[in-house]
Amino acid sequence: MGEALKLTGTVTEVIYFNKENGYSIFDLLTEEKEIVTCTGTLPFVNPGENLTVMGGWHHHPSYGKQLKLTGFVRQAPNGETEILGFLASGIIPGVRRATAEKLVAKFGADTLRVIADSPERLAEIKGITEKRAFEIHHAYLETQDLEQLIMFMQKHSIATGYAMRLYELFGGRAVERIEKNPYLLCEYVRGISFRVADGVAKSLGILPNDENRIRSGVKHTLTYGAFSGGHTYLPRALLVSTAAQLLYTDELLIENAVVSLLASGELISDVIDGTEGIFLPVFYQAEYRLGKKLSSMALESKKVNPKALQAAEREISELEMEQGIELAPLQKEAVMTGLTSGLSIITGGPGTGKTTAIRFLIAAFRQRKKKIALCAPTGRAAKRMSLLAGYEAKTIHRLLEVGYADDDDIMREFSKNAEDPLCEDVVIVDEVSMADVLLLSALTEAMRPESQLILVGDSDQLPPVGAGNVLKDVIASGKAKVVRLDTVFRQAEESMIVQNAHRINHGDIPVYNQKDKDFFFVSALDAESICKQVADLVADRLPKAYDFDALRDIQVISPMKKTTAGVVHLNQLLQEVLNPAEKNKRERAMTLRTFREGDKVMQVKNNYDLPWTSLDKKQEGVGVYNGDMGIIESIDSESITVVFDGERRAEYKPTMLEELEHAYAVTVHKSQGSEFPAVVMPVFHGVPRLMTRNLLYTAVTRATRLVVLVGQKSAVETMIDNNYEEKRYSALPSFLEARQ
């Protein structure tokens, strides 16, 4: 954005207005008689209004120079003509030109003062009832209150797109309530951080030891622990010390805040492994319910009678003959366990036959006339399982029918729940290592007591991005029936990807660069050389050698987001190599990135309400989820259109663009649940707690046809030697044990 400036003028045309968030695009005729296109949050903007706008110049590739707003002052209408134009513009719901003319004819230049201070006088006009008079009064005050809120947010450098949400929450007293307790900003609106709220508090003169600050800081410490460390709770002593460091305050004040929050029910305490743990209620309730439901299912698994086992054996034998496949002993055990248990787990690395076991289970349950749900945590994982299993798989969100949420993923509700459960008799969850405690708790709550749950995944992969560590916790508890597949089948054995994945998992160095194989190492001594080699491989060498499509077939996966060979820099480099700026390609510049037609992008948060249409226009739906990848199809002044997985077209308004990031390169965590024909991975020395064995293992197992590691072999060896797994505080093992 260019240098900040201030312009005064009259709105001549409103090009675009979003009622939900106030985002506007409009033309302003300045005092210098120049037409300037302005973009930003400005609710109730109408032609004829007089405004002073502040902002900076931004060049749009298709529409030229525009002013991106950082603030505005709406000049009050002056005189009868301006007041008539203001009211006739439709800014007040229910007031059109005819009513506006009556109001101005009756009250003249005092019209707005009468509306604000003496609304009962409006009923003196024929056709306006007392009820309607007060509706006009409240609607007018709403425009004033919302404008005051936006100005407050602009003053404190908070994105004004949050104004509508705050107004919905707090109404006309929003500014008053926020000034009294700025920490409401981060507690009620996801996207506004504690740091931002703390900055507002400081500018308002609120003291560091203010009770609201301490209480909010304690809750923030738990929330941050859930989203960054995967913890569902923190031991009380650790919570107190961590919050004290965050807030630069005495631990006694933190302890007092914890006591107060426990008393008010905003936090929950329970003893876990002999130590007091402190939870946010949403995580406590989810983990407690999940433990109770899984325990109940596990108890049912112990009631299997010999006749059921014999029947299952016959079914498996018949299916083997029918399909011409002889299951390995452990595969047969996995299918047998799945058929006869209320809760069972199938785990194992690549090439060990998990998908074959799933196919046999589906076939057997269908013969039994059972209703089956096959699901996975992400859209890409569900699509992959549909293709491999030959049976429709859904995301868990879609299976549960996403419902209303209070502007926050963690408060998401589903239409399917204990009151309206799923009709399926059997639920099979693939890639379950990716599923966090909130999602699996919602899934099990929606299952009928007699339903069977089969969890399938690789317990050696990275834990979920969200809170909890369900797969490992349930396996470690010993309460569920677990079958670990460990035999690599002959066809998979031919792949060096599979062989090396198992070598890595066992702490051994991979075998590289064998002729006519699929696992290679390219040496590069420093970060700049790594980036150069990665760009050359993706843009030129691999497409030529393997006939890969550089965008759709090759995925760069980096261990880290920042640093020279990290995701952020690689995305900038690969965009310029694979999709450079051209005169006929439209762009949209953002603060951190520029989106361009043809870009490869990823959705980075769940948007349960975003509509999409299939490319053939025969299907419509809602929901684009964290990790979904697509290509930007078109960009115009009002939206960016993205085609996901070559199947679904979704439209993003300007205020939604923070949900998209470039995906030429992604982190290992973001790649989970997906498979790509080719994976190119930079390997370099980095922070030990990040550069781990299971991170390398997870990245390598994302590839189906080719892996190329680029960097230093010593970095690969260091990662393999580093079997560190960061501690996750999870209460599920305790809840499983306590409920048995």
Secondary structure in CASP SS format (residue, H / E / C, confidence):
PFRMAT SS
TARGET T0000
AUTHOR 0000-0000-0000
METHOD secondary structure of the structure
MODEL  1
M C 1.00
G C 1.00
E C 1.00
A E 1.00
L E 1.00
K E 1.00
L E 1.00
T E 1.00
G E 1.00
T E 1.00
V E 1.00
T E 1.00
E E 1.00
V E 1.00
I E 1.00
Y E 1.00
F E 1.00
N C 1.00
K C 1.00
E C 1.00
N C 1.00
G C 1.00
Y E 1.00
S E 1.00
I E 1.00
F E 1.00
D E 1.00
L E 1.00
L E 1.00
T E 1.00
E C 1.00
E C 1.00
K C 1.00
E C 1.00
I E 1.00
V E 1.00
T E 1.00
C E 1.00
T E 1.00
G E 1.00
T E 1.00
L C 1.00
P C 1.00
F C 1.00
V C 1.00
N C 1.00
P C 1.00
G C 1.00
E C 1.00
N E 1.00
L E 1.00
T E 1.00
V E 1.00
M E 1.00
G E 1.00
G E 1.00
W E 1.00
H E 1.00
H E 1.00
H E 1.00
P C 1.00
S C 1.00
Y C 1.00
G E 1.00
K E 1.00
Q E 1.00
L E 1.00
K E 1.00
L E 1.00
T E 1.00
G E 1.00
F E 1.00
V E 1.00
R E 1.00
Q C 1.00
A C 1.00
P C 1.00
N C 1.00
G H 1.00
E H 1.00
T H 1.00
E H 1.00
I H 1.00
L H 1.00
G H 1.00
F H 1.00
L H 1.00
A H 1.00
S C 1.00
G C 1.00
I C 1.00
I C 1.00
P C 1.00
G C 1.00
V C 1.00
R C 1.00
R H 1.00
A H 1.00
T H 1.00
A H 1.00
E H 1.00
K H 1.00
L H 1.00
V H 1.00
A H 1.00
K H 1.00
F H 1.00
G H 1.00
A H 1.00
D H 1.00
T H 1.00
L H 1.00
R H 1.00
V H 1.00
I H 1.00
A H 1.00
D H 1.00
S C 1.00
P H 1.00
E H 1.00
R H 1.00
L H 1.00
A H 1.00
E H 1.00
I C 1.00
K C 1.00
G C 1.00
I C 1.00
T C 1.00
E H 1.00
K H 1.00
R H 1.00
A H 1.00
F H 1.00
E H 1.00
I H 1.00
H H 1.00
H H 1.00
A H 1.00
Y H 1.00
L H 1.00
E H 1.00
T H 1.00
Q H 1.00
D H 1.00
L H 1.00
E H 1.00
Q H 1.00
L H 1.00
I H 1.00
M H 1.00
F H 1.00
M H 1.00
Q H 1.00
K H 1.00
H C 1.00
S C 1.00
I C 1.00
A C 1.00
T H 1.00
G H 1.00
Y H 1.00
A H 1.00
M H 1.00
R H 1.00
L H 1.00
Y H 1.00
E H 1.00
L H 1.00
F H 1.00
G H 1.00
G H 1.00
R H 1.00
A H 1.00
V H 1.00
E H 1.00
R H 1.00
I H 1.00
E H 1.00
K H 1.00
N C 1.00
P C 1.00
Y C 1.00
L H 1.00
L H 1.00
C H 1.00
E H 1.00
Y H 1.00
V C 1.00
R C 1.00
G C 1.00
I C 1.00
S C 1.00
F H 1.00
R H 1.00
V H 1.00
A H 1.00
D H 1.00
G H 1.00
V H 1.00
A H 1.00
K H 1.00
S H 1.00
L C 1.00
G C 1.00
I C 1.00
L C 1.00
P C 1.00
N C 1.00
D C 1.00
E H 1.00
N H 1.00
R H 1.00
I H 1.00
R H 1.00
S H 1.00
G H 1.00
V H 1.00
K H 1.00
H H 1.00
T H 1.00
L H 1.00
T H 1.00
Y H 1.00
G H 1.00
A H 1.00
F H 1.00
S H 1.00
G H 1.00
G C 1.00
H C 1.00
T C 1.00
Y C 1.00
L E 1.00
P E 1.00
R H 1.00
A H 1.00
L H 1.00
L H 1.00
V H 1.00
S H 1.00
T H 1.00
A H 1.00
A H 1.00
Q H 1.00
L H 1.00
L H 1.00
Y C 1.00
T C 1.00
D C 1.00
E H 1.00
L H 1.00
L H 1.00
I H 1.00
E H 1.00
N H 1.00
A H 1.00
V H 1.00
V H 1.00
S H 1.00
L H 1.00
L H 1.00
A H 1.00
S H 1.00
G C 1.00
E C 1.00
L C 1.00
I E 1.00
S E 1.00
D E 1.00
V E 1.00
I E 1.00
D C 1.00
G C 1.00
T E 1.00
E E 1.00
G E 1.00
I E 1.00
F E 1.00
L C 1.00
P H 1.00
V H 1.00
F H 1.00
Y H 1.00
Q H 1.00
A H 1.00
E H 1.00
Y H 1.00
R H 1.00
L H 1.00
G H 1.00
K H 1.00
K H 1.00
L H 1.00
S H 1.00
S H 1.00
M H 1.00
A H 1.00
L H 1.00
E H 1.00
S H 1.00
K C 1.00
K C 1.00
V C 1.00
N C 1.00
P H 1.00
K H 1.00
A H 1.00
L H 1.00
Q H 1.00
A H 1.00
A H 1.00
E H 1.00
R H 1.00
E H 1.00
I H 1.00
S H 1.00
E H 1.00
L H 1.00
E H 1.00
M H 1.00
E H 1.00
Q H 1.00
G C 1.00
I C 1.00
E C 1.00
L C 1.00
A C 1.00
P H 1.00
L H 1.00
Q H 1.00
K H 1.00
E H 1.00
A H 1.00
V H 1.00
M H 1.00
T H 1.00
G H 1.00
L H 1.00
T H 1.00
S C 1.00
G C 1.00
L E 1.00
S E 1.00
I E 1.00
I E 1.00
T E 1.00
G E 1.00
G C 1.00
P C 1.00
G C 1.00
T C 1.00
G C 1.00
K H 1.00
T H 1.00
T H 1.00
A H 1.00
I H 1.00
R H 1.00
F H 1.00
L H 1.00
I H 1.00
A H 1.00
A H 1.00
F H 1.00
R H 1.00
Q H 1.00
R C 1.00
K C 1.00
K C 1.00
K C 1.00
I E 1.00
A E 1.00
L E 1.00
C E 1.00
A E 1.00
P C 1.00
T C 1.00
G H 1.00
R H 1.00
A H 1.00
A H 1.00
K H 1.00
R H 1.00
M H 1.00
S H 1.00
L H 1.00
L H 1.00
A H 1.00
G C 1.00
Y C 1.00
E C 1.00
A E 1.00
K E 1.00
T E 1.00
I H 1.00
H H 1.00
R H 1.00
L H 1.00
L H 1.00
E C 1.00
V E 1.00
G C 1.00
Y C 1.00
A C 1.00
D C 1.00
D C 1.00
D C 1.00
D H 1.00
I H 1.00
M H 1.00
R C 1.00
E C 1.00
F E 1.00
S C 1.00
K C 1.00
N C 1.00
A C 1.00
E C 1.00
D C 1.00
P C 1.00
L C 1.00
C C 1.00
E C 1.00
D C 1.00
V E 1.00
V E 1.00
I E 1.00
V E 1.00
D C 1.00
E C 1.00
V H 1.00
S H 1.00
M H 1.00
A C 1.00
D C 1.00
V H 1.00
L H 1.00
L H 1.00
L H 1.00
S H 1.00
A H 1.00
L H 1.00
T H 1.00
E H 1.00
A C 1.00
M C 1.00
R C 1.00
P C 1.00
E C 1.00
S C 1.00
Q E 1.00
L E 1.00
I E 1.00
L E 1.00
V E 1.00
G E 1.00
D C 1.00
S C 1.00
D C 1.00
Q C 1.00
L C 1.00
P C 1.00
P C 1.00
V C 1.00
G C 1.00
A C 1.00
G C 1.00
N C 1.00
V H 1.00
L H 1.00
K H 1.00
D H 1.00
V H 1.00
I H 1.00
A H 1.00
S H 1.00
G C 1.00
K C 1.00
A C 1.00
K E 1.00
V E 1.00
V E 1.00
R E 1.00
L E 1.00
D C 1.00
T C 1.00
V C 1.00
F C 1.00
R H 1.00
Q H 1.00
A H 1.00
E H 1.00
E C 1.00
S C 1.00
M H 1.00
I H 1.00
V H 1.00
Q H 1.00
N H 1.00
A H 1.00
H H 1.00
R H 1.00
I H 1.00
N H 1.00
H C 1.00
G C 1.00
D C 1.00
I C 1.00
P C 1.00
V C 1.00
Y C 1.00
N C 1.00
Q C 1.00
K C 1.00
D C 1.00
K C 1.00
D C 1.00
F E 1.00
F E 1.00
F E 1.00
V E 1.00
S E 1.00
A C 1.00
L C 1.00
D C 1.00
A H 1.00
E H 1.00
S H 1.00
I H 1.00
C H 1.00
K H 1.00
Q H 1.00
V H 1.00
A H 1.00
D H 1.00
L H 1.00
V H 1.00
A H 1.00
D H 1.00
R H 1.00
L H 1.00
P H 1.00
K H 1.00
A H 1.00
Y H 1.00
D C 1.00
F C 1.00
D C 1.00
A C 1.00
L C 1.00
R C 1.00
D C 1.00
I E 1.00
Q E 1.00
V E 1.00
I E 1.00
S E 1.00
P C 1.00
M C 1.00
K C 1.00
K C 1.00
T C 1.00
T C 1.00
A C 1.00
G C 1.00
V H 1.00
V H 1.00
H H 1.00
L H 1.00
N H 1.00
Q H 1.00
L H 1.00
L H 1.00
Q H 1.00
E H 1.00
V H 1.00
L H 1.00
N C 1.00
P C 1.00
A C 1.00
E C 1.00
K C 1.00
N C 1.00
K C 1.00
R C 1.00
E E 1.00
R E 1.00
A E 1.00
M C 1.00
T C 1.00
L C 1.00
R C 1.00
T E 1.00
F E 1.00
R E 1.00
E C 1.00
G C 1.00
D C 1.00
K E 1.00
V E 1.00
M E 1.00
Q E 1.00
V C 1.00
K C 1.00
N C 1.00
N E 1.00
Y E 1.00
D E 1.00
L E 1.00
P E 1.00
W E 1.00
T E 1.00
S E 1.00
L C 1.00
D C 1.00
K C 1.00
K C 1.00
Q C 1.00
E E 1.00
G E 1.00
V E 1.00
G E 1.00
V E 1.00
Y C 1.00
N C 1.00
G C 1.00
D C 1.00
M E 1.00
G E 1.00
I E 1.00
I E 1.00
E E 1.00
S E 1.00
I E 1.00
D C 1.00
S C 1.00
E C 1.00
S C 1.00
I E 1.00
T E 1.00
V E 1.00
V E 1.00
F E 1.00
D C 1.00
G C 1.00
E C 1.00
R E 1.00
R E 1.00
A E 1.00
E E 1.00
Y E 1.00
K C 1.00
P H 1.00
T H 1.00
M H 1.00
L H 1.00
E H 1.00
E H 1.00
L E 1.00
E E 1.00
H E 1.00
A C 1.00
Y C 1.00
A E 1.00
V E 1.00
T E 1.00
V H 1.00
H H 1.00
K H 1.00
S H 1.00
Q C 1.00
G C 1.00
S C 1.00
E C 1.00
F E 1.00
P E 1.00
A E 1.00
V E 1.00
V E 1.00
M E 1.00
P E 1.00
V E 1.00
F C 1.00
H C 1.00
G C 1.00
V C 1.00
P C 1.00
R C 1.00
L C 1.00
M C 1.00
T C 1.00
R H 1.00
N H 1.00
L H 1.00
L H 1.00
Y H 1.00
T H 1.00
A H 1.00
V H 1.00
T C 1.00
R C 1.00
A E 1.00
T E 1.00
R E 1.00
L E 1.00
V E 1.00
V E 1.00
L E 1.00
V E 1.00
G E 1.00
Q C 1.00
K H 1.00
S H 1.00
A H 1.00
V H 1.00
E H 1.00
T H 1.00
M H 1.00
I H 1.00
D H 1.00
N C 1.00
N C 1.00
Y C 1.00
E C 1.00
E C 1.00
K C 1.00
R C 1.00
Y C 1.00
S C 1.00
A C 1.00
L H 1.00
P H 1.00
S H 1.00
F H 1.00
L H 1.00
E H 1.00
A H 1.00
R C 1.00
Q C 1.00
END
